[in-house]
C-alpha cells in the first residue's frame, strides 16, 4: 500500500508538474508577447472584472468538487448532482453579472467594462459543462490527460489572443484569449473523459456533499474577495494604468508560485485523503510535500526577486519599469504561499472545513486592516503589507495543525529553513549581478548560469532531503531508459 501510494504520488506530481511547467511556460511566452503589444491600461481593464468572475465561479462550484475528491466512494448520483447544480448556478450568475455590468462600469468610470464583462462572463456557463470531468481526472490522479488538455488550451487560446492584439483590439484581445481558453478546455474535457450524467438531481447527495463544501465555500469566498480586493482598491483609488503595472508585477512570481503549488497541491489533496485516518503517516507524507515545495519554489522566487530589473527590461521593455520594485516585494510575499495551502489541505483532509472557515474569517479581518492602512502610502506599501500578511497567514494556519495533528509552527519551520538558507544565496547573487552590470542582457545571462549552479552545489553539500529524492528519481529514470 505504501509503495502504491508513493508511485501514485510520484506519477501524479510528475505529470502535474509537467502540465504546470509547459502550460505556464506557454502562457509566460504568450504573456510577454501580449505585454509588448498591449498597454498597462488594457491589463488594468481586465483586472477590474477579475473579482466578479472569480467569486461567481466559487459560488457555482460551491466547494462540491473538493467534497467529491475527499469522498471515499462517490457515486454516479453524486457526480450527476454536482453537474446539475453547477450548470444551473452558472446560468444564474451569468444573468446576475449581465445586469450588474452597468453599475460596475459606472463604479470604475470605464464604459468599456459593460460589454467586456458581459462577454467574458459567458465562460462561467461554458466551464460548468466540463467541471465534473475535470474533477474525475483529479480523483483518478490522471494528470497526464490534464497535461494534454492544458497545453493545447494554452497554446491555441494564446495564439488567438496574440492575433487579436496584433490587429489592435486592445483589452478585447485578453477577453478573446480567456473565452477561447474556456471553450477549448471544456470541449477537450468532454471528448477525452467521456462522462455524461447518468441520473438526475439527488437531494440526498447534495445534502451530504454540501455539509462539507458549505464551510469550504465560505472560506474560499473570503479568500478570493481578499485576493481581488487589491484590484478593486487600486483600480478605484489609482488608475487603470497603475492597476496594469501592479497586475503585471504580480504575474511573473504568481506564475512561478502557481506552477509549483498547483502541481503539488492538486496531487497532495487526493493522496492525503487516502491516508486521512493514519495521523502519523499523514504528517510524514505532508512534511515531504513541504520540503519538495520549498526546494523548488524558494530559489525560483528569490532569483526573480534579485533579477527583477534586467528581467523586466528585457522581456517587457521600459514601459513596464514601474512594476520592478512591486515585483520584487511580491516575490517575497509568495514564499510561504504553497506551504500555507498545504496546511489548509490537512484541515480539509481531516474534515475540519469549519476550522478552515474560522481561520479565514480571522485572517481576512487582519488582512483587510493591513490593506486599508497601507493604501494611503502608495502601491509599494500595499505590496509590503502582503509580505506581512503572508507570515501571519502561515503562522495562524499552523495553530490548528498543531492542535489536530501536533505538527505546528516550529517543526514546519525547521523543515523549511535549510532550503531558505540555500535559496538566499541565489537572491544575493541575483542582486549582485543586477547592480554590477549595466547591461541587462549580460546581467540576466550571468544570473541564469551562476545561480542554479550555486543552489545545486549548496543543496548537495547540505544533503537536502528533497535534493536527494529528486536525484534518486532522476537516476532511476536514466537507468530505466538505459
DRENMIVEX-461239 format. One record per residue (C-alpha): residue in three letters; z, y, x; residue number from 1. Coordinates in steps of 0.001 Angstrom, whole numbers, plus 500000, padded with zeros to 6 digits. Layout:
# DRENMIVEX-461239
["ALA",[Z,Y,X],NUM],
...
This chain:
# DRENMIVEX-461239
["UNK",[500000,500000,500000],1],
["UNK",[500900,502380,502853],2],
["UNK",[497613,501702,504669],3],
["UNK",[495685,502093,501419],4],
["UNK",[497356,505451,500786],5],
["UNK",[496658,506577,504348],6],
["UNK",[492999,505524,504126],7],
["UNK",[492616,507277,500781],8],
["UNK",[494242,510395,502223],9],
["UNK",[492107,510397,505383],10],
["UNK",[488911,509800,503434],11],
["UNK",[489807,512372,500797],12],
["UNK",[490847,515037,503306],13],
["UNK",[487769,514363,505453],14],
["UNK",[485300,514792,502608],15],
["UNK",[487273,517628,501091],16],
["UNK",[487276,519395,504443],17],
["UNK",[483543,518755,504911],18],
["UNK",[482920,520212,501470],19],
["UNK",[485053,523266,502147],20],
["UNK",[483606,523919,505613],21],
["UNK",[479970,523553,504563],22],
["UNK",[480388,525365,501250],23],
["UNK",[482462,528184,502688],24],
["UNK",[480150,528285,505705],25],
["UNK",[477131,528711,503440],26],
["UNK",[478966,531357,501396],27],
["UNK",[480041,533048,504632],28],
["UNK",[476454,533429,505830],29],
["UNK",[475262,534443,502367],30],
["UNK",[478127,536944,502124],31],
["UNK",[477107,538573,505401],32],
["UNK",[473501,538947,504246],33],
["UNK",[474599,540382,500897],34],
["UNK",[477074,542777,502570],35],
["UNK",[474235,544170,504665],36],
["UNK",[472050,544650,501585],37],
["UNK",[474746,545944,499217],38],
["UNK",[477372,548707,499373],39],
["UNK",[481199,548719,499139],40],
["UNK",[480811,550192,495643],41],
["UNK",[478766,547171,494491],42],
["UNK",[481575,544857,495611],43],
["UNK",[484131,547135,494013],44],
["UNK",[482395,546810,490621],45],
["UNK",[482625,543013,490877],46],
["UNK",[486268,543168,491933],47],
["UNK",[487201,545227,488881],48],
["UNK",[486394,542418,486440],49],
["UNK",[487804,539594,488565],50],
["UNK",[491240,539627,486954],51],
["UNK",[489825,539293,483423],52],
["UNK",[487675,536296,484323],53],
["UNK",[490456,534619,486328],54],
["UNK",[493116,534972,483621],55],
["UNK",[490710,533800,480913],56],
["UNK",[489860,530728,482990],57],
["UNK",[493545,529901,483307],58],
["UNK",[494109,530129,479571],59],
["UNK",[491081,527940,478911],60],
["UNK",[492296,525109,481119],61],
["UNK",[495958,525732,480345],62],
["UNK",[497061,523519,483240],63],
["UNK",[495738,520488,481351],64],
["UNK",[493620,519361,484320],65],
["UNK",[496730,519188,486518],66],
["UNK",[498514,517267,483767],67],
["UNK",[495671,514728,483732],68],
["UNK",[495791,514375,487527],69],
["UNK",[499558,513885,487514],70],
["UNK",[499395,511336,484683],71],
["UNK",[499656,507754,485961],72],
["UNK",[497113,506352,483486],73],
["UNK",[495210,508998,481471],74],
["UNK",[493227,507540,478553],75],
["UNK",[489800,508371,477115],76],
["UNK",[491664,510062,474295],77],
["UNK",[493386,512357,476829],78],
["UNK",[490116,513313,478533],79],
["UNK",[488326,513983,475245],80],
["UNK",[491196,516124,474005],81],
["UNK",[491149,518270,477136],82],
["UNK",[487364,518665,476891],83],
["UNK",[487522,519872,473279],84],
["UNK",[490418,522264,473964],85],
["UNK",[488618,523751,476973],86],
["UNK",[485368,524250,475062],87],
["UNK",[486982,525871,472008],88],
["UNK",[489120,528212,474119],89],
["UNK",[486181,529188,476339],90],
["UNK",[484214,530383,473303],91],
["UNK",[487267,532255,472005],92],
["UNK",[487901,534028,475313],93],
["UNK",[484243,534909,475740],94],
["UNK",[484330,536856,472485],95],
["UNK",[487636,538479,473466],96],
["UNK",[486050,539719,476709],97],
["UNK",[482835,540692,474926],98],
["UNK",[484663,543086,472602],99],
["UNK",[487061,544224,475345],100],
["UNK",[484222,545269,477640],101],
["UNK",[484071,548835,476285],102],
["UNK",[487767,549740,476788],103],
["UNK",[487733,548068,480206],104],
["UNK",[484724,550159,481266],105],
["UNK",[486449,553288,479942],106],
["UNK",[489661,552454,481850],107],
["UNK",[487837,552292,485189],108],
["UNK",[485375,555051,484194],109],
["UNK",[482488,552766,485167],110],
["UNK",[479912,552389,482329],111],
["UNK",[478146,549535,484159],112],
["UNK",[481193,547303,483561],113],
["UNK",[480401,546958,479843],114],
["UNK",[477180,544897,480169],115],
["UNK",[478321,543467,483510],116],
["UNK",[481448,541823,482060],117],
["UNK",[479590,540527,479003],118],
["UNK",[477059,538725,481190],119],
["UNK",[479413,537352,483857],120],
["UNK",[481937,536043,481308],121],
["UNK",[479290,533624,479971],122],
["UNK",[480364,531476,482906],123],
["UNK",[483563,530639,481000],124],
["UNK",[481676,528678,478322],125],
["UNK",[479308,527057,480806],126],
["UNK",[482049,525886,483202],127],
["UNK",[484108,524348,480376],128],
["UNK",[481316,521794,479822],129],
["UNK",[481963,520289,483280],130],
["UNK",[485725,520772,483643],131],
["UNK",[486719,517202,482745],132],
["UNK",[484053,515735,485040],133],
["UNK",[485463,517832,487870],134],
["UNK",[488980,516578,487113],135],
["UNK",[487753,512966,487114],136],
["UNK",[486383,513386,490644],137],
["UNK",[489763,514724,491798],138],
["UNK",[491655,511831,490200],139],
["UNK",[489340,509368,491961],140],
["UNK",[489748,511338,495224],141],
["UNK",[485925,511375,495234],142],
["UNK",[485380,514468,497333],143],
["UNK",[482122,513065,498673],144],
["UNK",[480421,513759,495329],145],
["UNK",[482235,517089,495119],146],
["UNK",[480835,517967,498532],147],
["UNK",[477256,517416,497437],148],
["UNK",[477761,519474,494294],149],
["UNK",[479488,522365,496061],150],
["UNK",[476996,522606,498917],151],
["UNK",[473926,522549,496653],152],
["UNK",[475566,525097,494339],153],
["UNK",[476449,527463,497183],154],
["UNK",[473001,527400,498792],155],
["UNK",[470912,527750,495624],156],
["UNK",[473087,530412,493956],157],
["UNK",[473355,532289,497254],158],
["UNK",[469586,532353,497596],159],
["UNK",[469319,533764,494059],160],
["UNK",[471853,536488,494908],161],
["UNK",[470008,537450,498113],162],
["UNK",[466638,537693,496344],163],
["UNK",[468196,539925,493663],164],
["UNK",[469866,542124,496305],165],
["UNK",[466618,542419,498264],166],
["UNK",[464917,543614,495083],167],
["UNK",[467507,546390,494785],168],
["UNK",[469585,545086,491855],169],
["UNK",[472891,546151,493463],170],
["UNK",[476024,544783,491792],171],
["UNK",[473869,542709,489428],172],
["UNK",[472947,540568,492451],173],
["UNK",[476568,539391,492636],174],
["UNK",[476542,538719,488880],175],
["UNK",[473377,536628,489253],176],
["UNK",[474917,534680,492127],177],
["UNK",[478125,533986,490188],178],
["UNK",[476472,532962,486923],179],
["UNK",[473818,530773,488562],180],
["UNK",[476545,529022,490594],181],
["UNK",[478371,528099,487385],182],
["UNK",[475190,526792,485738],183],
["UNK",[474137,524695,488749],184],
["UNK",[477617,523258,489356],185],
["UNK",[478068,522302,485682],186],
["UNK",[474654,520630,485459],187],
["UNK",[475311,518594,488617],188],
["UNK",[478748,517508,487347],189],
["UNK",[477254,516353,484037],190],
["UNK",[474410,514458,485734],191],
["UNK",[476407,512842,488573],192],
["UNK",[479685,511985,486845],193],
["UNK",[478083,510780,483598],194],
["UNK",[481119,511279,481382],195],
["UNK",[480936,512157,477705],196],
["UNK",[483807,512482,475205],197],
["UNK",[484360,509146,473502],198],
["UNK",[486906,510222,470912],199],
["UNK",[487857,513388,469075],200],
["UNK",[490819,515699,469470],201],
["UNK",[494201,513949,469603],202],
["UNK",[497257,515920,468618],203],
["UNK",[499476,513344,470311],204],
["UNK",[497595,513582,473635],205],
["UNK",[497615,517365,473550],206],
["UNK",[501343,517449,472873],207],
["UNK",[502095,515109,475747],208],
["UNK",[499859,516897,478267],209],
["UNK",[500870,520384,477160],210],
["UNK",[504579,519634,477619],211],
["UNK",[503904,519634,481370],212],
["UNK",[500994,522069,481521],213],
["UNK",[502547,524862,479422],214],
["UNK",[505006,525823,482154],215],
["UNK",[502321,525392,484791],216],
["UNK",[500055,527672,482751],217],
["UNK",[502705,530366,482505],218],
["UNK",[503439,530277,486243],219],
["UNK",[499723,530323,487106],220],
["UNK",[499087,533294,484825],221],
["UNK",[501869,535230,486531],222],
["UNK",[500461,534295,489948],223],
["UNK",[496865,535218,489102],224],
["UNK",[497872,538505,487489],225],
["UNK",[499709,539408,490675],226],
["UNK",[496820,538288,492911],227],
["UNK",[494475,540547,490966],228],
["UNK",[496914,543417,490426],229],
["UNK",[495816,544894,493740],230],
["UNK",[492222,545071,492484],231],
["UNK",[493349,546839,489308],232],
["UNK",[495554,549364,491145],233],
["UNK",[493085,550083,493959],234],
["UNK",[490155,550337,491544],235],
["UNK",[492038,552803,489353],236],
["UNK",[494043,554818,491922],237],
["UNK",[491456,554999,494699],238],
["UNK",[487725,554322,494186],239],
["UNK",[485163,551557,493776],240],
["UNK",[484207,552031,497457],241],
["UNK",[487850,551631,498570],242],
["UNK",[488131,548516,496430],243],
["UNK",[484960,547212,498057],244],
["UNK",[486451,547760,501544],245],
["UNK",[489663,546002,500518],246],
["UNK",[487734,543145,498903],247],
["UNK",[485605,542615,501992],248],
["UNK",[488639,542856,504303],249],
["UNK",[490281,540025,502426],250],
["UNK",[487186,537900,502040],251],
["UNK",[486924,536514,505569],252],
["UNK",[490582,535479,506029],253],
["UNK",[490631,534221,502433],254],
["UNK",[487603,532020,503109],255],
["UNK",[489302,530557,506182],256],
["UNK",[492559,530016,504322],257],
["UNK",[490902,528575,501217],258],
["UNK",[488755,526192,503282],259],
["UNK",[491811,524542,504799],260],
["UNK",[494242,524988,501905],261],
["UNK",[491854,523673,499253],262],
["UNK",[490784,520735,501408],263],
["UNK",[494418,519673,501869],264],
["UNK",[495988,520694,498564],265],
["UNK",[493348,519085,496367],266],
["UNK",[493976,515763,498117],267],
["UNK",[497733,516255,498503],268],
["UNK",[498477,516572,494788],269],
["UNK",[496878,513287,493605],270],
["UNK",[498094,511425,496711],271],
["UNK",[501689,512701,496489],272],
["UNK",[501645,511946,492757],273],
["UNK",[501149,508267,493592],274],
["UNK",[504445,508173,495537],275],
["UNK",[506407,510584,493333],276],
["UNK",[509275,508107,492875],277],
["UNK",[509878,507487,496598],278],
["UNK",[511597,510667,497869],279],
["UNK",[511875,509605,501495],280],
["UNK",[508205,508731,501742],281],
["UNK",[507250,511838,499781],282],
["UNK",[508932,514101,502355],283],
["UNK",[507396,512156,505244],284],
["UNK",[503842,512490,503900],285],
["UNK",[504427,516104,502890],286],
["UNK",[505571,517051,506409],287],
["UNK",[502354,515604,507798],288],
["UNK",[500375,517802,505423],289],
["UNK",[502339,520845,506633],290],
["UNK",[501600,520114,510276],291],
["UNK",[497926,519431,509658],292],
["UNK",[497622,522681,507702],293],
["UNK",[499300,524734,510445],294],
["UNK",[497327,523013,513204],295],
["UNK",[494021,524122,511675],296],
["UNK",[494890,527358,509892],297],
["UNK",[497158,529238,512310],298],
["UNK",[494640,529549,515185],299],
["UNK",[491775,530469,512830],300],
["UNK",[493653,533275,511065],301],
["UNK",[495197,534650,514267],302],
["UNK",[491832,534541,516031],303],
["UNK",[490294,536525,513165],304],
["UNK",[493160,538995,513381],305],
["UNK",[492666,539522,517115],306],
["UNK",[488863,539732,516939],307],
["UNK",[488532,541682,513670],308],
["UNK",[486868,544711,515277],309],
["UNK",[483902,543017,517017],310],
["UNK",[483716,540535,514144],311],
["UNK",[483169,543242,511505],312],
["UNK",[480965,545497,513651],313],
["UNK",[478562,542680,514496],314],
["UNK",[478418,540921,511148],315],
["UNK",[478681,543788,508662],316],
["UNK",[477783,546922,510676],317],
["UNK",[479724,550189,510893],318],
["UNK",[479566,550985,507173],319],
["UNK",[482407,548463,506764],320],
["UNK",[484517,549756,509690],321],
["UNK",[487357,550912,507408],322],
["UNK",[488154,547315,506487],323],
["UNK",[489033,546277,510091],324],
["UNK",[492780,547175,510064],325],
["UNK",[493069,545871,506485],326],
["UNK",[491577,542545,507551],327],
["UNK",[494000,542214,510480],328],
["UNK",[497007,542710,508216],329],
["UNK",[495698,540358,505525],330],
["UNK",[495176,537608,508127],331],
["UNK",[498932,537690,508830],332],
["UNK",[499747,537704,505114],333],
["UNK",[497888,534400,504619],334],
["UNK",[499557,532412,507406],335],
["UNK",[502068,530732,505094],336],
["UNK",[499857,530521,502022],337],
["UNK",[498822,526886,502394],338],
["UNK",[502359,525647,503082],339],
["UNK",[503680,527686,500154],340],
["UNK",[501142,525999,497858],341],
["UNK",[502151,522583,499175],342],
["UNK",[505764,523420,498342],343],
["UNK",[504769,524029,494735],344],
["UNK",[502858,520729,494709],345],
["UNK",[506155,518965,495423],346],
["UNK",[507705,520548,492334],347],
["UNK",[504713,519617,490178],348],
["UNK",[504684,516055,491514],349],
["UNK",[508360,515689,490578],350],
["UNK",[507520,517002,487106],351],
["UNK",[509509,520224,487575],352],
["UNK",[506960,522732,486333],353],
["UNK",[509913,524509,484721],354],
["UNK",[511293,525344,488158],355],
["UNK",[507848,526486,489299],356],
["UNK",[507735,528874,486331],357],
["UNK",[511211,530208,487095],358],
["UNK",[510174,530751,490705],359],
["UNK",[507019,532610,489736],360],
["UNK",[508934,534992,487486],361],
["UNK",[511489,535797,490197],362],
["UNK",[508893,536131,492951],363],
["UNK",[506495,538265,490980],364],
["UNK",[509214,540715,489962],365],
["UNK",[509790,541210,493692],366],
["UNK",[506043,541322,494381],367],
["UNK",[505252,543920,491741],368],
["UNK",[508110,546079,493060],369],
["UNK",[506564,545904,496532],370],
["UNK",[503091,546660,495134],371],
["UNK",[504076,549765,493156],372],
["UNK",[506205,551064,496020],373],
["UNK",[503526,550587,498688],374],
["UNK",[500656,552076,496609],375],
["UNK",[501967,555592,497280],376],
["UNK",[501467,555126,501029],377],
["UNK",[497812,554013,501071],378],
["UNK",[495776,550822,501463],379],
["UNK",[497340,549775,504788],380],
["UNK",[500820,549969,503304],381],
["UNK",[499690,547854,500342],382],
["UNK",[498398,545196,502746],383],
["UNK",[501639,545282,504762],384],
["UNK",[503511,544756,501512],385],
["UNK",[501616,541496,501106],386],
["UNK",[502846,540352,504518],387],
["UNK",[506456,540999,503489],388],
["UNK",[505936,539220,500183],389],
["UNK",[504345,536154,501810],390],
["UNK",[507547,535427,503750],391],
["UNK",[509694,535995,500654],392],
["UNK",[507363,533716,498657],393],
["UNK",[507683,530865,501157],394],
["UNK",[511464,531228,501517],395],
["UNK",[512093,531140,497768],396],
["UNK",[509873,528079,497287],397],
["UNK",[511833,526116,499862],398],
["UNK",[515057,526782,497932],399],
["UNK",[514026,524256,495274],400],
["UNK",[512505,521719,497664],401],
["UNK",[515916,521761,499349],402],
["UNK",[517666,521315,496017],403],
["UNK",[515447,518486,494756],404],
["UNK",[514436,516650,497944],405],
["UNK",[516852,518025,500559],406],
["UNK",[513914,519430,502505],407],
["UNK",[514412,523173,502737],408],
["UNK",[513501,526191,504830],409],
["UNK",[514701,525234,508314],410],
["UNK",[513205,521718,508536],411],
["UNK",[509876,523124,507395],412],
["UNK",[510033,525992,509901],413],
["UNK",[510844,523510,512685],414],
["UNK",[507730,521544,511757],415],
["UNK",[505612,524722,511853],416],
["UNK",[506947,526560,514923],417],
["UNK",[505140,524620,517694],418],
["UNK",[501797,525335,516004],419],
["UNK",[502610,529021,515618],420],
["UNK",[503541,529425,519286],421],
["UNK",[500253,527840,520393],422],
["UNK",[498267,529998,517957],423],
["UNK",[499948,533214,519155],424],
["UNK",[498173,532717,522471],425],
["UNK",[494883,532830,520568],426],
["UNK",[495927,536125,518925],427],
["UNK",[496868,537643,522295],428],
["UNK",[493528,536670,523859],429],
["UNK",[491563,537969,520870],430],
["UNK",[493290,541354,521013],431],
["UNK",[492829,541494,524781],432],
["UNK",[489079,540861,524615],433],
["UNK",[488665,543331,521729],434],
["UNK",[490222,546153,523771],435],
["UNK",[488997,545084,527202],436],
["UNK",[485266,545098,526427],437],
["UNK",[483500,547974,524694],438],
["UNK",[480517,545758,523902],439],
["UNK",[481307,543984,520605],440],
["UNK",[478928,541098,521293],441],
["UNK",[480459,540350,524688],442],
["UNK",[483998,540641,523316],443],
["UNK",[483315,538218,520466],444],
["UNK",[481461,535762,522682],445],
["UNK",[484304,535622,525199],446],
["UNK",[486879,535019,522474],447],
["UNK",[484763,532273,520871],448],
["UNK",[484605,530452,524207],449],
["UNK",[488088,531046,525635],450],
["UNK",[490371,530992,522562],451],
["UNK",[489548,527446,521332],452],
["UNK",[489891,526082,524868],453],
["UNK",[493295,527735,525248],454],
["UNK",[494513,526360,521936],455],
["UNK",[493225,522867,522714],456],
["UNK",[494962,522892,526122],457],
["UNK",[498279,524101,524658],458],
["UNK",[498110,521538,521831],459],
["UNK",[497505,518795,524380],460],
["UNK",[500282,519905,526738],461],
["UNK",[502838,520243,523921],462],
["UNK",[501805,516904,522316],463],
["UNK",[501433,518385,518836],464],
["UNK",[501591,515665,516193],465],
["UNK",[498518,516906,514285],466],
["UNK",[496553,517116,517542],467],
["UNK",[497396,513512,518372],468],
["UNK",[496397,512406,514859],469],
["UNK",[493129,514348,514972],470],
["UNK",[492351,512946,518419],471],
["UNK",[493080,509399,517227],472],
["UNK",[490827,509755,514181],473],
["UNK",[488037,511228,516311],474],
["UNK",[488217,508410,518847],475],
["UNK",[488307,505858,516022],476],
["UNK",[485095,507313,514576],477],
["UNK",[483401,507338,518001],478],
["UNK",[484390,503728,518726],479],
["UNK",[483114,502598,515338],480],
["UNK",[479752,504216,515960],481],
["UNK",[479643,502758,519462],482],
